[in-house]
Amino acid sequence: MCLGIPMEIVEVNGTVARCRARGVERDVSLFLVQDQNPQPGDWVVVHVGYAIQRVDPAAGRAATTLLDEALGGGSTAHA
């Protein structure tokens, strides 16, 4: 089973973005979504270090909440 994690883009530098999810930041390759012109504030689904899909911010936050609940983390505040 594969799992994609919704993350918010914080900063873009070429085809690499600094993304945040649940208080953790990671560098993520934008190579697969570069045609969608991702910008800070956008949300992407990340799998093994690659953004594989751009998603609506509300959908990204909702998916994060569902993951928190499924993993037993309960609800957390999201910016």
Backbone torsions as a table, in degrees:
resi	resn	phi	psi	omega
1	MET	NA	138.0	177.2
2	CYS	-104.7	147.5	179.9
3	LEU	-130.9	124.7	174.3
4	GLY	-102.1	136.7	-177.6
5	ILE	-107.0	125.7	176.0
6	PRO	-71.9	130.2	-178.9
7	MET	-136.1	146.9	177.1
8	GLU	-93.0	133.9	177.3
9	ILE	-75.9	127.1	179.9
10	VAL	-99.0	-39.1	-175.3
11	GLU	-152.3	144.0	178.0
12	VAL	-120.8	132.9	176.6
13	ASN	-134.8	90.2	-177.2
14	GLY	70.9	-121.3	179.5
15	THR	-101.8	19.1	176.7
16	VAL	-124.1	136.3	178.5
17	ALA	-123.5	147.3	169.2
18	ARG	-91.4	120.1	-176.7
19	CYS	-120.3	153.1	-177.6
20	ARG	-127.6	138.0	172.5
21	ALA	-149.1	128.8	176.5
22	ARG	53.3	35.8	177.6
23	GLY	83.8	0.0	-180.0
24	VAL	-108.1	134.5	177.6
25	GLU	-110.3	143.5	180.0
26	ARG	-142.2	151.3	169.4
27	ASP	-83.7	132.9	-174.2
28	VAL	-130.3	136.2	176.2
29	SER	-75.8	133.2	177.0
30	LEU	-100.8	9.1	-174.6
31	PHE	-52.3	-41.2	-175.9
32	LEU	-78.4	-14.3	-179.5
33	VAL	-123.1	14.1	-175.4
34	GLN	-61.8	-25.8	177.3
35	ASP	-69.5	-13.7	179.9
36	GLN	-94.4	2.9	176.6
37	ASN	51.0	57.5	-178.6
38	PRO	-64.6	141.3	-177.1
39	GLN	-131.5	160.9	174.5
40	PRO	-53.6	137.5	-177.1
41	GLY	97.3	-20.3	175.5
42	ASP	-74.1	158.9	176.1
43	TRP	-113.7	142.2	177.7
44	VAL	-133.4	155.2	172.4
45	VAL	-94.1	125.9	-175.0
46	VAL	-111.6	132.2	176.5
47	HIS	-135.3	125.3	-179.0
48	VAL	44.0	44.9	174.1
49	GLY	86.2	1.7	179.5
50	TYR	-118.1	134.3	170.0
51	ALA	-73.9	120.5	-176.2
52	ILE	-106.6	-11.0	-178.8
53	GLN	-164.4	139.1	171.9
54	ARG	-89.7	138.0	-178.0
55	VAL	-129.8	157.7	175.1
56	ASP	-60.0	136.4	-179.6
57	PRO	-53.9	-40.3	179.2
58	ALA	-64.0	-40.1	178.2
59	ALA	-66.4	-38.0	177.8
60	GLY	-63.6	-44.6	178.4
61	ARG	-65.8	-40.3	179.6
62	ALA	-64.2	-41.8	179.1
63	ALA	-65.1	-37.9	177.9
64	THR	-63.2	-42.1	178.0
65	THR	-61.9	-44.8	178.0
66	LEU	-61.9	-41.8	177.7
67	LEU	-63.1	-42.1	177.5
68	ASP	-57.8	-45.6	-179.7
69	GLU	-66.4	-41.5	-179.6
70	ALA	-66.0	-32.4	-179.0
71	LEU	-90.6	3.6	176.6
72	GLY	80.2	12.6	-178.7
73	GLY	-83.9	-8.1	-178.5
74	GLY	68.4	-163.6	-178.1
75	SER	-90.8	140.5	177.3
76	THR	-128.2	157.2	178.0
77	ALA	-77.3	137.3	178.4
78	HIS	-127.5	136.6	178.7
79	ALA	-77.3	NA	NA
